[in-house]
């Protein structure tokens, strides 16, 4: 048996024992059929039909509330905004008020569709064809939301929810500013005593096949906007000028040629990428007065946003140049140490798929960095091959598999 929790010593039932006794380890898919239970694929398709491109809710939270309230969840629709940002609608729903408290987290917002004429299916139709569910958000991450809502419904139908609590944290700005979504919901939860013991975030973590990877951590994201101030002049007389473009190239060459470190035990190296250089110069015979560059650093647990800010400012101060630097950090790095939660999810994946997932910290950022402030969190969702792409789609079978895994986790956590 596994034990988990900073606030409670929580007994988690053995995954293997559960299925040996109840299902005798039926190979691969173990799908319990309940005629009156929710279908995860239908939920996902209905969510896709809600055009929830950040910051729009598109009816997705209305839909989820309509599904959760009949299960006796208490739903809180949380609106947050700041000056200069979009107003975002989020959802926090909970059933039960005792420990252990298990939380599923996700986001209903999706990225824009881009060139609509490039799509072979309409991005918000949520159609099923060739055993795939098609549409914007199918992989990232409305398919996973459908899977965990249906898994909760099945769990309650089978076991009645007699032990512990289940909550859902659904944000609306993960794909954009990440200011008025999970970050503020987490503060609201903390202030209202809504502290889960553990959480699964349903981001699309698998690389090529269900069960090949879970995320136990993520690198942070730090952005710098650097402006170099030079001296404008004629290109034929460079000695009378100070070329800020040349200075930019010189400054960033070491960072481009080398990573900032060699990586750590659980993380890959910290990397810097220049995302844009802007000069605004339309003349080919004039050296410009200033040049601007935006760069992004994906950093491991060797750094924090504060230490990176200090490091770059010290470096730029040593250069013979005039500069201004604006910085921001969308998310800090985080790590949930391998242990009871990752073992529980890995065991559940193995029972359903026969695979042992890699524990990874690769990829982009996620809202798990905020959730980690409250409780241990691990990310596991669908295959991410098509996320953010034209004709985004996900296997229907994979959605059912994910439901099975989530159901197993619930059973072995809440029993």
C-alpha positions in Angstrom: 0.0 0.0 0.0 1.1 3.6 -0.7 0.8 6.5 1.6 0.5 10.1 0.4 -0.2 13.6 1.6 1.5 16.5 3.5 -1.6 17.2 5.6 -3.0 13.7 6.0 -1.5 10.3 6.0 -3.7 8.8 3.3 -4.1 5.2 2.5 -4.2 4.4 -1.2 -5.4 1.0 -2.1 -3.1 -1.2 -4.2 -3.9 -0.9 -7.9 -2.9 -4.4 -8.6 -4.9 -5.9 -5.7 -8.0 -4.0 -6.8 -8.0 -5.4 -10.3 -6.9 -8.9 -9.3 -9.9 -9.1 -7.0 -12.5 -7.3 -9.0 -11.5 -7.8 -12.6 -8.9 -10.6 -12.5 -6.6 -8.4 -14.6 -8.6 -8.4 -17.9 -6.0 -7.5 -20.6 -5.6 -3.9 -21.9 -9.0 -2.2 -21.7 -11.1 -2.7 -18.6 -14.2 -0.7 -19.4 -17.0 -1.0 -16.9 -20.4 -0.5 -18.7 -23.0 1.6 -17.0 -25.9 2.4 -19.3 -26.8 5.6 -17.4 -23.2 6.9 -17.1 -21.8 9.8 -19.1 -19.8 9.1 -22.3 -16.4 10.8 -22.3 -16.3 11.1 -26.1 -19.7 12.8 -26.2 -18.6 15.2 -23.4 -15.4 16.0 -25.3 -17.3 16.5 -28.6 -19.8 18.8 -26.9 -16.9 20.8 -25.3 -15.3 21.2 -28.8 -18.5 22.6 -30.0 -18.1 25.4 -27.5 -15.7 27.9 -29.3 -13.7 28.8 -26.2 -10.7 30.5 -27.8 -9.0 32.5 -24.9 -10.5 34.6 -23.4 -14.0 33.3 -24.4 -15.8 30.7 -22.4 -17.9 29.7 -25.3 -20.5 27.8 -23.2 -18.0 25.2 -22.0 -18.3 26.1 -18.3 -22.1 26.1 -18.7 -21.9 22.6 -20.1 -19.6 21.3 -17.3 -21.8 22.8 -14.6 -24.9 21.1 -16.2 -23.1 17.8 -15.9 -21.6 18.2 -12.5 -24.6 19.6 -10.5 -26.7 16.4 -11.1 -23.8 14.5 -9.5 -24.3 16.8 -6.4 -21.1 18.9 -7.0 -21.2 22.4 -5.6 -20.1 24.7 -8.4 -18.4 28.0 -8.0 -18.1 30.2 -11.1 -15.1 32.4 -10.5 -14.5 35.5 -12.5 -11.1 37.3 -12.3 -9.6 40.3 -14.1 -6.8 42.8 -13.8 -6.2 46.1 -15.5 -5.0 45.5 -19.0 -6.0 41.9 -19.0 -9.0 39.9 -20.2 -11.8 39.0 -17.7 -11.7 35.2 -17.4 -14.4 32.8 -16.2 -13.2 29.7 -14.3 -15.0 26.8 -12.5 -14.3 25.1 -9.2 -16.6 22.3 -8.3 -16.4 19.9 -5.3 -18.4 16.9 -4.0 -17.8 15.9 -0.4 -16.0 17.6 2.4 -13.8 15.0 4.0 -10.3 13.6 3.3 -8.8 12.4 1.1 -9.5 15.2 -1.3 -8.7 14.3 -4.9 -8.6 17.0 -7.6 -8.8 16.9 -11.4 -7.5 20.0 -13.1 -7.7 21.3 -16.7 -8.5 24.2 -19.0 -11.3 24.8 -21.4 -9.7 27.5 -23.4 -8.1 26.7 -26.7 -5.7 28.4 -29.1 -7.0 30.2 -32.3 -7.6 28.0 -35.3 -5.4 30.0 -37.6 -6.1 29.8 -41.3 -9.6 28.2 -41.4 -9.2 27.2 -45.1 -6.4 24.9 -44.1 -8.7 22.7 -42.0 -10.3 19.7 -43.7 -12.9 19.6 -40.9 -14.7 22.5 -39.2 -12.7 23.2 -36.0 -15.7 23.6 -33.7 -17.9 20.9 -35.1 -16.6 18.1 -32.8 -17.1 15.3 -35.4 -16.0 11.7 -35.2 -14.5 10.2 -38.3 -12.0 7.4 -38.9 -12.2 6.5 -35.2 -10.9 9.9 -34.3 -12.5 12.9 -32.6 -11.7 16.0 -34.6 -11.6 19.7 -33.6 -9.8 22.4 -31.8 -9.1 21.3 -28.2 -9.5 17.5 -28.9 -6.0 16.8 -27.6 -5.4 19.9 -25.6 -7.4 19.3 -23.5 -11.1 18.8 -23.9 -10.6 15.1 -24.5 -9.1 14.7 -21.1 -11.8 16.8 -19.4 -14.4 14.6 -21.0 -12.5 11.5 -19.7 -12.2 12.7 -16.1 -15.8 14.0 -15.8 -17.0 10.6 -17.1 -14.6 8.7 -14.8 -16.0 10.7 -11.8 -19.6 9.8 -12.9 -18.8 6.2 -13.3 -17.0 6.1 -9.9 -20.0 7.7 -8.2 -22.4 5.3 -9.9 -20.4 2.3 -8.8 -19.2 3.3 -5.4 -21.5 6.2 -4.4 -18.7 8.6 -3.3 -18.9 7.4 0.3 -15.3 8.2 1.1 -13.4 11.5 0.7 -13.9 14.3 -1.7 -13.6 15.0 -5.5 -13.0 18.4 -7.0 -12.5 19.8 -10.5 -10.5 22.9 -11.1 -11.2 24.3 -14.6 -9.5 27.4 -15.8 -10.1 29.7 -18.8 -6.7 31.3 -19.7 -4.0 28.6 -19.7 -3.3 29.2 -23.4 -2.9 32.9 -23.1 -1.8 35.2 -20.2 -2.3 32.7 -17.4 -3.0 35.6 -15.1 -6.8 35.3 -14.3 -7.1 31.6 -14.4 -5.6 28.8 -12.3 -3.2 31.2 -10.5 -6.1 33.2 -9.0 -8.3 30.1 -8.5 -5.5 28.6 -6.4 -5.5 31.7 -4.3 -9.3 31.5 -3.9 -9.0 27.9 -2.9 -6.4 28.6 -0.4 -8.4 31.4 1.2 -11.5 29.2 1.3 -9.8 26.1 2.8 -10.1 24.1 -0.4 -6.8 22.3 -0.3 -6.6 19.0 -2.2 -4.4 16.2 -1.1 -3.3 15.4 -4.6 -4.1 16.4 -8.2 -4.0 15.2 -11.8 -3.7 17.8 -14.5 -5.0 16.4 -17.8 -2.5 18.0 -20.2 -1.6 15.8 -23.2 1.6 14.2 -21.9 1.9 11.1 -24.0 4.3 11.3 -26.9 3.2 8.6 -29.3 1.0 6.1 -27.5 -1.2 6.1 -24.4 0.8 5.4 -21.3 4.3 6.3 -22.5 4.8 9.4 -20.4 3.6 11.4 -17.4 5.0 14.8 -16.4 6.2 15.2 -12.8 7.6 18.6 -13.4 8.0 21.4 -15.9 10.6 24.0 -16.7 9.7 27.6 -16.0 9.2 30.3 -18.7 11.0 33.7 -18.4 10.8 36.4 -21.0 13.0 39.4 -21.5 12.5 42.4 -23.7 15.8 44.1 -24.3 16.2 47.5 -26.0 19.8 48.6 -26.9 20.4 52.3 -27.5 23.0 53.2 -30.1 24.0 56.2 -32.2 22.4 56.7 -35.5 24.5 57.6 -38.6 25.6 56.9 -42.1 26.8 53.4 -42.9 29.8 54.7 -44.7 31.0 56.3 -41.4 30.5 53.6 -38.8 33.2 55.0 -36.6 30.9 57.9 -36.0 28.0 55.7 -34.8 27.3 52.9 -32.3 25.4 50.1 -34.0 22.9 48.5 -31.6 22.2 45.6 -34.1 25.8 44.5 -33.9 25.7 44.8 -30.1 22.7 42.5 -30.0 24.4 39.8 -32.1 27.5 40.0 -29.9 25.5 39.8 -26.7 23.4 36.8 -27.6 25.9 34.7 -29.5 27.2 32.9 -26.3 23.7 32.1 -25.2 22.7 30.8 -28.7 25.8 28.6 -29.0 25.5 27.1 -25.5 22.8 26.1 -23.0 22.8 28.0 -19.8 23.6 24.9 -17.8 24.0 21.1 -18.3 20.7 20.2 -16.8 19.9 18.8 -13.3 18.9 15.4 -12.0 15.3 15.7 -13.0 15.4 18.4 -15.7 17.0 19.0 -19.1 19.3 22.0 -19.7 18.1 25.6 -19.4 17.8 27.1 -22.9 17.5 30.6 -24.3 15.8 31.4 -27.6 15.5 34.8 -29.4 11.9 35.1 -30.6 12.1 38.4 -32.4 14.5 41.2 -33.3 12.9 44.6 -34.3 14.8 47.6 -35.6 12.1 49.4 -37.7 14.8 50.6 -40.1 13.6 50.9 -43.8 16.8 52.5 -45.1 19.8 50.4 -46.1 22.3 53.2 -45.7 21.4 54.2 -42.1 22.7 52.6 -38.9 19.6 52.7 -36.5 19.5 54.4 -33.2 18.1 51.5 -31.3 17.3 47.7 -31.7 14.9 45.6 -29.7 15.0 41.8 -29.0 12.7 39.5 -27.2 14.1 36.4 -25.8 12.6 33.5 -23.8 14.3 31.2 -21.3 13.0 27.8 -20.4 14.7 27.2 -17.1 15.1 24.2 -14.8 15.3 24.1 -11.0 18.8 25.6 -11.1 17.1 29.0 -11.5 14.1 31.1 -10.5 12.7 34.1 -12.3 14.3 36.3 -9.7 17.8 34.8 -10.2 17.5 35.0 -14.0 16.5 38.6 -13.8 19.5 39.4 -11.6 21.9 37.4 -13.8 20.9 39.1 -17.0 21.0 42.6 -15.5 24.5 41.9 -14.1 25.6 40.7 -17.5 24.2 43.6 -19.4 25.6 46.1 -16.9 29.1 44.9 -17.6 28.7 45.6 -21.3 29.7 49.0 -22.8 26.2 49.9 -23.9 23.0 51.7 -23.0 20.0 49.4 -22.5 16.6 49.0 -21.0 15.3 45.6 -20.0 11.7 44.5 -19.2 11.2 41.0 -17.8 8.2 38.8 -17.0 7.8 35.2 -15.8 4.6 33.3 -16.8 5.4 30.3 -14.6 8.2 29.1 -12.3 9.7 25.6 -12.7 8.3 22.9 -10.5 8.9 19.3 -9.5 6.7 16.7 -7.8 9.3 14.3 -6.5 8.8 10.7 -7.7 6.9 8.9 -5.1 3.4 7.8 -4.0 1.4 9.9 -6.5 3.5 9.1 -9.6 3.6 5.5 -8.5 -0.2 5.4 -8.2 -0.7 6.8 -11.7 2.0 4.6 -13.2 0.5 1.5 -11.7 -3.0 2.5 -13.0 -1.5 3.1 -16.4 0.2 -0.3 -16.3 -3.0 -2.1 -15.3 -5.0 -0.5 -18.2 -2.3 -0.4 -21.0 0.4 -2.8 -19.9 2.9 0.0 -20.2 5.2 1.7 -17.6 5.3 5.4 -18.4 8.5 7.5 -18.4 8.6 10.2 -15.7 9.4 13.4 -17.6 9.9 17.1 -17.1 10.2 17.9 -20.8 8.0 20.2 -22.9 6.4 23.5 -22.3 4.9 25.1 -19.2 1.6 24.3 -17.6 -0.8 25.3 -14.8 0.7 22.6 -12.7 3.3 25.1 -11.5 0.5 27.0 -9.8 -1.3 23.9 -8.4 2.0 22.7 -6.9 1.6 25.5 -4.3 -1.3 23.6 -2.8 -0.6 19.9 -3.2 1.4 17.3 -5.1 0.4 17.3 -8.8 1.2 15.1 -11.8 0.2 15.6 -15.4 -1.3 12.8 -17.4 -3.6 13.1 -20.4 -3.9 12.1 -24.1 -1.4 11.8 -26.9 -0.2 15.3 -27.9 0.8 14.7 -31.5 -1.7 17.1 -33.0 -2.2 19.7 -30.2 -2.3 23.3 -31.6 -2.2 22.0 -35.1 -4.6 22.3 -38.0 -7.0 19.4 -38.0 -6.3 18.6 -34.3 -7.7 15.2 -33.4 -7.4 12.4 -30.9 -8.2 8.7 -31.0 -11.6 7.8 -29.6 -10.2 4.7 -28.1 -7.6 6.7 -26.3 -10.3 8.8 -24.6 -11.9 5.7 -23.3 -8.5 4.4 -22.1 -7.9 7.6 -20.3 -11.3 7.3 -18.6 -10.3 3.8 -17.4 -7.1 5.1 -16.0 -8.7 8.0 -14.2 -11.4 5.7 -12.8 -8.7 3.3 -11.5 -6.9 6.2 -9.8 -10.2 7.3 -8.1 -11.0 3.8 -7.0 -7.5 3.3 -5.5 -7.5 6.7 -3.9 -11.0 6.9 -2.5 -11.9 3.3 -2.5 
